[in-house]
């Protein structure tokens, strides 16, 4: 998670003043309601996707914005007393924690049907509403195409010592680790992390990883696709020399992470909360995502993503149930090897 609009967890912000005012306190003459949304996705993207929701439904929205782990832990601590009606994540492992705790309500089948099966868990308790692909960002002056690794797992080899960069403390990299764990098992994941702990330079953000590769501090780095595509679109020149390598072939390095949306079982406005998730995964919000500057992937059935992006079906991503990603074990493993 880098920039793109983030405020602290304590900040509640209104999507539209009219919608929020209509829903404050007890029901007014218009009978309007307000939903509290805990959101870890990029603030600007969520606001863009939900721009027409209040006008269409009469339901106001208030947001509490922070990172995935912070909000998930807060909801677990709050339990049934949580003021949250809906939880939106940047990466899915944090919403899996709520699912494991029994804190999510089943989503309406009509909502689930709006999203491809690969972008939602088999449990049916939450759904993806955006996606991002794992990539290797590299400097072709230092790493010719013929020397690119065939698998992300190769980055643990001694030959990569001092040549690779990761943002180990961020939710993006940790979601990637969760995919390695789901696909390759605990022993292989631990060995891979031990190799990275020895080989990799650790950066504070994905943008910093991209900049380091671009400037030749490292040969390559692990991140998500949209940082590079946004940089190119905005002519920001943080990655003008850097290029992207897509692993494909079902490799863990081709993992596609989804942003999750779920309804809290404790909400006292279940119908309205279900409406919000249905809207977020519906064609209007998905088109707004595809047309936005976020350059993340749309996951709504029949909605094409931005033209600048390689189509999802061409990424040859591994088959991973997004409900099977174990954030807690990932954190333990990364702590055990010294990456956290």
N, C-alpha and C positions, 0 to 999 in steps of 0.2 A: 504494500500500500504506500504510494508516493503521491502526496499532494492531491489534486483534483477535488479539493474541498473537504476538509475534515475539521471538526470542532470537538471539544471535550465531551465526555460522557454526561456531564452535568448540564449541558446546554440543551434546552428544549427549543426547537425552532418551528415556526409555522410554515406550512406550504403556501397557504393563502390566508390572509388576515380574515377575509369574509368567512371561509370555511371553519377556521378555528374559533372565531368569535361565536359563530352559530352553534358550535358544539360545547361551549364552556358551561360548566355547572350542570344543573338539571335540564331536562328537555324544555326547550322554549316552545313558542307557538308553532314554529315550523317543524318541530319534532326532530331537529337535526342532532346528529351525534358526532363525537370526535374520537378517533382512534389514536392510541399512542403506539408509535412505531420505533422500536429499537433497531437502528440501522448501522451496519459496519461497512456497507458498500460506499463507493465514492458518492459524496453528497450531491454533487452536480448531476451525476447520472441518475440517481434515484429521483431527484426533483424533476428532471426532464421527463422521465418515464411516467411519472404520476401527475404530470401537469394538468391533465383534464379530469382527474378522478373526482375531485370535489364538485366540479361543475356538473358532471354527469350523474353523480349519486347523491349529492347533498351532504356527504360525510366529510367532516373536517379531519385534518391530519396534524399531529404533533410528532416531532422527531427527537429522539435522543441518539446522538451520533458518537461513536467511539470505535475502537478496533474489535475484531471478532472475539478474541479471548476475554477481553474486559466485559463485553456485554453478555456473553454466554455465562461467565462466572457470576455476573450480577443477577441474572435471571435465576440461576440455580440457587443462589443465596436468598433471593426474594421468595422463591417457591410460589405457592398459590396466591401470595399477596402481591405478586409483581404487577405493576401498573401497565406492563407491556401487553398489547393485544396481538402484535405481529412482530416477528423477528426476521430481519434481512441480514444476510452475511455476505462478506466479500468472498470467502472460501467456505466450502461446505463442512469441513471437520467440526467447526464449532456448533453448527446446528445439529450435528449428530450427537453431540454431548447432551443437548436438551432432549433429543429423541430417546437416548439411552435412559435418561432420568424420568421418562414418561410425562414430559411437560408439554408435548405437542398434541394437538387435536388432528384427527384424520382430515385430509383435504377432500373437498368435493371431487368426485370422479370427473366431472365436466372440466374442472380446472386441470387435473392431472392430464387429461386427454389433449390439452392445448400444448403440451411439451413432449418431445420425444422421450422414449423410455430410458435412453442412455443418460439423460440429463436430470433424472429424478430417482430417488431410492425405491427399492422394491416395497418398502414399508408403507408408502403412500401418505406419510405424515408431513412431508414437505416437498418442495419442488424447486428445480433450478429456474432462474429467470435471466441469467447471463452466463457467459462462459469465456474462459481464457486458456490459451495453449502454452504449454511449457516449450521453451526454445533455448538454444545455445547462442548467445551473442558473441561474436568473435571478430578479431582484427585480421583481415586476410593478408596483411603485410607480415604478420607474425605467424599466422596459422594458415598455410595454403589449403585449398579445398581438398587436396589429396590426403592431407593429414588429419582431417576432421574425424572425431570419434564416431564409430558406428552406433554406440550405445552410451547413454548417460552413465552407466555403471563403470565404464572405462576410466572415468575421471578420478577413481580411487587408485589407479595404478601409479607407481612411483614416478613414471615418466611425466606425470602432470604436476609434480611438485613445483610450487611457486608460479604456476601458469594459469590458475583458475580462480574465479571470484564467485562468492555467494553472499546473499543477504540472510545469514543464518537465523537472525532474530525475528525475521518478518513472517507473517502468516502465509505469504505466497510460497516461500521456500519450504516451510513446514508442511504445507498441503502437498507439495511435490514429494516430500519424504513419506507422507502418509500413503501416497500411491505406490512408491517403491515397496513399502511395507506390505501393502495389500497384494502386490503382484509377485514379489520375490521372497517374502517371508522375513522373519526376524533376524536370523543368522546372517543372511546376505545383506540385509539393511544395516545391521550393526557394522559389518565389515566395510561396507561402502562409506558409512559415516566416519569410521575411523580413518579411512583413506583420505576423505575430504578434510578431516581435522588436521591432517598432516600436510596436505597439498594446497589447500585453499586459503586465499586472503579473504577475510570477512569484512563486508561493507555494511553500511547502515541502511541502504535502500537499493532497490532494483535500478533506479536511475543512476546511482553511484557505481553499480556494477557495469552498466552500459557505458558510462563515461570512462571508466577505467580500461575497458576493452578498447574503446575508441582511441584513447590516448596512448595505448601500448603499455600500460602498467601491468596488465595481464593479457594473456593470449585469448581467453574466452571466459564467459560467465553464464551462470544459470539464472533465468528469469522468465517472465511471461511475455508474450508477443507484443502486447499493446503499447508497452513503453517505447519500443523502437518505432512502431507504426505512428504513434502520436508525435514522436519527435520529428519524423520525416514530414508528416502532414503540417506541423506547425513551423517547420524550418528552424527548429530550436538549436540545431547544430551541436547537440551533445553526443550524437551518434552518427556523424556524417561519414566517417570512415568504417564504422562497424557494420557488420552484416549478420543475418540470422541463418542458423542451421536448424533444420527440422529433422528430428531423428526418424519419425515414421516407424513403420514395420512393427507396430504394437509395442514399441519399447517404452519403458517407464518414462523416458525423456520426451515422449510424445503425449504425456498425460494432459487431458483437458479438464481443468477444474471448473466447477460451477458455483455461482453465487446462489445461496439458498433462501427460500421464503417459506415461513411456517406460521401457523396460527397457534397461539398459546392456549392450552387446554383451560387455563384459568380465566380467560377473557370473559367479561360479562356482556360482550357484544359479538358473539360468534358469527352471526350472519353478516355483519358489516365487515368483520375481519376476513371472512371468506371472500367477500366481494373484492377486497383490496388485492388479495393474492390472485384472484381470477383476472382482475384488470391488469396486473403487472405482467402476467403471462399471456395476455390476450394480444390480438394483432395490432391494436393501436399503440400500446406501450412498447411492444417488440419492434415495431417500425421506427418509433422514436429512438430506441437504442441503436438500431442499425444506422440511422441518419445522424447520430450524435458524434461529437468529437472524441468520445471515449474509446472508440474502435475496439470494443469488446464484441464477442459473438452473440447474436440473437439465437435463442433456443426454441422459440415458438414455432410450432409446426407450420410450414409453408411460408415462413418469413425469411427472406435472404438477408445475410449480414452485409456489412459495408463492402463495396466493390474492391477496396484496397486490400482486403484480406483474402488469403487463400481459403477456398471453401472448406468447411468443417470436414466434409466427407473425404477430402484429399489429405488430411493430416495423418491418417492411419493411426489414430489414437488407440491405446490399449483399452480393453473392455473392463471397466472397473465400476462396480456398484457404488455410487457416491455415498450411499448409506453405510459403507463398510470401512470408512477411513477412520483410523483410531488416533485422534489427536493426543489423547493422554499418553499413550504408549510412545508416540513420536517424541513428545516432550521428554519423557524419561530416557529414551535412548540417546537423544541429543545431549542431555545433561551427563549421561554416563560417559560419553566419549569426549566431552569438553567443548562441544559446539554451542552450548547455552550456559 
